[in-house]
Structures are given as structure tokens and as C-alpha cells.
């Protein structure tokens, strides 16, 4: 019992690192959305943290819709509009995919990355870059001929090059920090992976989390985690504990960040809660 409590305490201590990752992600989102309407960082942070928490407890990617709905409440008159905010959110996700895939592509040079994962990351880079280029081209050449909603969406997705570089750099840093956060979490449950093996674990579980169907991607994440640990030579109770505890710590970190986001708008918590849980009514 004492050992279990010690392990839980160590794992929960790592939630602060994942909380920092949410803060950095909000900074990247701030860089993406701010040019659209001078939305404040507080509004972006609340939107990002609440939506990220809902992503861990709701099926699919419903938390992403909540981010846009919460942003409408938190930004008030500075809200850039649903289409513009949605386009900026899509651009941020494409940049995050590129950062993840570039890190994974570099890992293939010295890690035994499965062939399916290698080709998935290559396809992710090419697909994300192509989507950004397509959005920029459509906005540049057809923006004035398309309906205002589509034009606004493309404007959000076709961010200026400087914004893309800043946000992309921040997102790359978050993946690097997440890498070491996972390493520390695994060490807390007795899985003493090397830095390279921890990167492989992050890549395989990250790919498994691309399109979660169940809340928190339950089942799929655990299968991917056990497979990644098996490649590194770990199995049994410690491997099972790692596959269960790591997403739990992430959920606790996002829950803490979401509470901070709500606290920033203490007098509007009911309105924010309704927007987060019923984004179509926001």
C-alpha cells in the first residue's frame, strides 16, 4: 500500500509538467488567433484548457468544438467569429501534426520505429503541409469570390509565415517537453526506459491518439502503450500500470488547468460550462 501511494504521488507530481505543456499550447494558439481580432491570452488559455480537458473525457474530438464555443464567451466583443476561429484552430492542429511528425521522422534514424508508423508520419507531414498550402492558395486567389464564411475560415487557416514559424516552434518545444514528461512518468512506475525508448513510446501512443473514438481513447491507448513497452522489453504489471496511469495523470493535469481557466472568469462559470458542454448552443 505504501509503495502504491508513493508511486501515485510521484506520478501526480508530473502533472505540473503537463500543465506547463497546456500553457505552451495556449501560447501557440494565442499566436494563431490574435491577428484575427486581438483576442487576449486569458481568453485563449481558458478556451484551450477547458477544451483539452473535455478531449480526455469525451469521445471523438468533441473538446475541439468546445474550444471554439468557450472562446466566443471569453473573448466577448473581440471574438473573431466561428469561421475565423475554426480556421485558426485547424491551422494550429496541422502545425502540431507537422511538429510531431518531424520529431518522429528524426527518430526513425536511430530508433526501431515500425514501418506503419514511419509511413504514417511521412503521410502526416505531406498531408498537413499540403492542407496549409491549399488553404493559403484558395484564400489568395479565390478569397473574394467565395462566401464570407468560407473566406473567413480560409483566412484563419492561412496564417502569415511569421505566425506559422512562431507557433510551429512553440509546438515543437511542447512535444520535446512531453517526451521527457512521459519519460519521468514511466520511471515513476518502475519502467526505466532510455530517452530513445521513451520517444518511441510517445510516437506510437501519439499515433494511436490521432482519432480517438472512446473517452480518453480508452483501450486503444493502452494497447498501443503495451505494444511500445513490449518493443522496449517491458511487460507485466508495471507495463499495465504505466498504460493506465499516464493518461490518468494527463487527465488530472488538464482538469487542473481547466479549473484555472474557469477561475479566470469566476463570475461567468455557468455560461462557460454551458458553452463547453453544449457548443452548438453557444
C-alpha positions in Angstrom: 0.0 0.0 0.0 2.8 2.4 0.9 4.5 1.6 -2.5 1.3 2.3 -4.4 0.8 5.6 -2.6 4.4 6.6 -3.3 4.0 5.8 -7.0 0.8 7.7 -7.2 2.4 10.7 -5.5 5.3 10.6 -7.9 3.0 10.3 -10.9 0.8 13.2 -9.8 3.9 15.3 -9.3 4.5 15.0 -13.1 1.1 16.7 -13.8 2.8 20.1 -13.3 4.9 19.4 -16.4 1.8 18.5 -18.4 0.2 21.7 -17.1 3.1 23.6 -18.5 2.5 21.9 -21.9 -1.1 23.2 -21.9 0.2 26.7 -21.1 2.7 26.5 -24.0 -0.1 25.2 -26.3 -2.2 28.1 -25.3 0.7 30.4 -26.2 0.8 28.8 -29.7 -3.0 29.3 -30.0 -2.6 32.9 -29.0 -0.1 33.4 -31.8 -2.6 31.9 -34.2 -5.8 33.6 -33.2 -4.6 37.1 -32.0 -4.1 38.5 -35.5 -7.8 37.8 -36.2 -9.2 40.1 -33.6 -6.8 41.0 -30.8 -8.2 38.2 -28.6 -6.5 38.3 -25.2 -4.3 35.5 -23.8 -6.6 34.9 -20.9 -9.4 34.0 -23.3 -7.2 31.7 -25.3 -5.9 29.9 -22.2 -9.4 29.3 -20.8 -10.6 28.0 -24.2 -7.6 25.8 -24.7 -7.5 24.3 -21.2 -11.3 23.6 -20.9 -11.4 22.1 -24.4 -8.3 20.0 -23.7 -9.8 18.6 -20.6 -13.0 17.7 -22.4 -10.9 15.9 -25.0 -9.8 13.5 -22.3 -13.3 12.6 -21.0 -15.5 12.9 -24.1 -15.5 10.6 -27.2 -14.0 11.7 -30.5 -12.7 15.2 -30.6 -15.7 16.9 -29.1 -13.5 19.0 -27.0 -12.3 20.9 -30.1 -15.8 22.2 -30.7 -15.9 23.3 -27.1 -12.7 25.3 -27.6 -14.4 27.5 -30.2 -17.6 27.8 -28.2 -15.7 28.8 -25.0 -13.6 31.3 -26.9 -16.8 33.0 -28.0 -17.8 33.5 -24.4 -14.4 34.5 -23.1 -13.4 36.9 -25.9 -16.7 38.8 -25.9 -16.8 41.6 -28.5 -13.3 40.6 -29.7 -14.5 37.2 -30.9 -13.2 36.8 -34.4 -16.2 34.7 -35.5 -16.8 31.0 -35.7 -15.3 30.5 -39.1 -12.1 32.5 -38.4 -11.6 30.8 -35.0 -12.2 27.4 -36.5 -9.7 28.0 -39.3 -7.1 29.1 -36.8 -7.8 26.0 -34.7 -7.4 23.8 -37.7 -4.1 25.5 -38.6 -2.8 25.0 -35.1 -3.6 21.3 -35.2 -1.9 20.9 -38.6 1.2 22.6 -37.2 1.1 20.3 -34.2 0.9 17.3 -36.5 3.8 18.6 -38.5 5.9 19.1 -35.4 5.1 15.7 -34.1 5.8 14.0 -37.5 9.1 15.9 -37.9 10.2 14.7 -34.5 9.1 11.2 -35.4 10.9 11.3 -38.7 14.1 12.2 -37.0 13.6 9.3 -34.6 13.4 6.8 -37.4 17.1 7.5 -38.0 18.1 5.8 -34.7 15.0 4.0 -33.3 13.3 0.8 -34.4 10.1 2.6 -35.5 7.6 0.2 -37.1 7.1 0.6 -40.8 3.4 1.5 -40.5 4.3 4.3 -38.0 7.1 5.6 -40.3 4.8 5.9 -43.3 2.0 7.4 -41.2 4.3 10.2 -40.1 5.5 10.8 -43.6 1.9 11.0 -44.8 1.1 13.3 -41.9 3.8 15.7 -42.9 2.9 15.8 -46.5 -0.8 15.9 -45.9 -0.6 18.8 -43.3 1.8 20.8 -45.5 -0.5 20.3 -48.5 -3.5 21.4 -46.5 -1.9 24.6 -45.3 -0.7 25.4 -48.8 -4.1 24.7 -50.2 -5.8 27.0 -47.7 -3.3 29.8 -48.5 -3.8 29.4 -52.2 -7.6 29.3 -52.0 -7.6 32.4 -49.8 -5.2 34.3 -52.0 -6.7 33.5 -55.4 -10.4 32.8 -54.6 -11.0 34.5 -51.3 -13.0 37.4 -52.8 -15.2 35.1 -54.8 -16.2 32.7 -52.0 -18.9 33.1 -49.4 -17.8 35.3 -46.4 -17.9 32.3 -44.0 -15.6 30.2 -46.2 -13.3 33.2 -46.8 -13.1 33.9 -43.1 -12.3 30.2 -42.4 -9.5 30.2 -45.0 -8.1 33.4 -43.6 -7.8 31.7 -40.2 -6.2 28.6 -41.7 -3.8 30.6 -44.0 -1.8 32.3 -41.3 1.2 34.5 -42.2 4.5 32.8 -42.5 5.9 34.5 -39.4 2.9 33.3 -37.3 3.3 29.8 -38.6 7.0 29.8 -37.7 6.4 31.1 -34.2 3.5 28.8 -33.4 5.3 25.8 -35.0 8.4 26.4 -32.9 6.4 26.6 -29.7 4.5 23.4 -30.6 7.8 21.6 -31.3 9.0 22.6 -27.8 5.8 21.2 -26.3 6.5 17.8 -28.0 10.0 17.8 -26.7 8.8 18.6 -23.2 6.1 16.0 -23.5 8.7 13.5 -24.4 10.5 14.0 -21.1 7.3 14.2 -19.2 6.4 10.7 -20.4 9.9 9.5 -19.5 9.5 10.7 -15.9 6.0 9.2 -15.6 7.3 5.8 -16.8 10.2 6.0 -14.4 7.7 6.6 -11.6 6.1 3.2 -12.1 9.3 1.3 -12.5 9.6 1.5 -16.3 13.2 2.7 -16.7 13.3 3.4 -20.4 16.1 5.1 -22.1 15.4 8.6 -23.6 15.2 7.0 -27.1 12.7 4.3 -25.9 10.6 6.9 -24.3 10.5 8.8 -27.6 9.3 5.6 -29.3 6.6 5.2 -26.7 5.4 8.7 -27.3 5.3 8.3 -31.1 3.4 5.0 -31.0 0.8 6.2 -28.4 0.6 9.6 -30.1 -0.3 8.0 -33.4 -2.9 5.8 -31.6 -4.5 9.0 -30.2 -4.9 10.7 -33.6 -8.6 9.9 -33.9 -9.9 8.7 -30.5 -13.4 7.1 -30.6 -13.9 6.4 -26.9 -13.4 8.9 -24.0 -9.7 9.3 -23.4 -9.2 6.8 -26.2 -9.6 4.0 -23.6 -8.4 0.7 -24.8 -6.7 1.8 -27.9 -4.1 3.9 -25.9 -3.5 1.0 -23.5 -2.9 -1.4 -26.4 -0.5 1.0 -28.1 1.3 1.6 -24.8 1.7 -2.1 -24.1 3.0 -2.7 -27.6 5.5 0.1 -27.3 6.7 -1.2 -24.0 7.0 -4.7 -25.4 9.3 -3.4 -28.0 11.5 -2.0 -25.2 11.4 -5.3 -23.4 8.8 -4.4 -20.7 5.6 -6.3 -19.9 3.6 -7.5 -16.9 2.1 -5.4 -14.1 4.5 -2.4 -14.4 3.6 -2.1 -18.1 -0.1 -2.3 -17.4 0.3 0.3 -14.6 2.1 2.7 -17.0 -0.6 2.3 -19.7 -3.3 3.2 -17.1 -1.5 5.9 -15.0 0.0 8.0 -17.8 -3.4 9.0 -19.3 -4.8 9.5 -15.8 -2.1 12.0 -15.0 -2.8 13.8 -18.2 -6.5 14.0 -17.4 -5.7 15.3 -13.9 -3.3 17.9 -15.4 -5.9 19.1 -17.9 -8.6 19.2 -15.2 -6.4 21.4 -13.0 -5.7 23.7 -16.0 -9.4 23.8 -16.8 -10.2 24.9 -13.2 -7.6 27.7 -13.5 -9.3 28.7 -16.8 -12.7 28.8 -15.1 -11.3 30.7 -12.2 -10.1 33.4 -14.5 -13.8 34.1 -15.3 -15.3 33.4 -11.9 -18.5 35.3 -12.5 -19.2 33.6 -15.8 -18.6 30.0 -14.9 -22.2 28.9 -15.6 -22.0 30.5 -19.1 -18.7 28.9 -19.8 -19.9 25.5 -18.6 -22.9 25.6 -20.9 -20.8 26.7 -23.8 -18.3 23.9 -23.2 -20.8 21.1 -22.8 -23.3 22.4 -25.5 -21.1 24.1 -28.1 -23.9 24.2 -30.6 -25.9 26.4 -28.4 -23.1 28.9 -27.7 
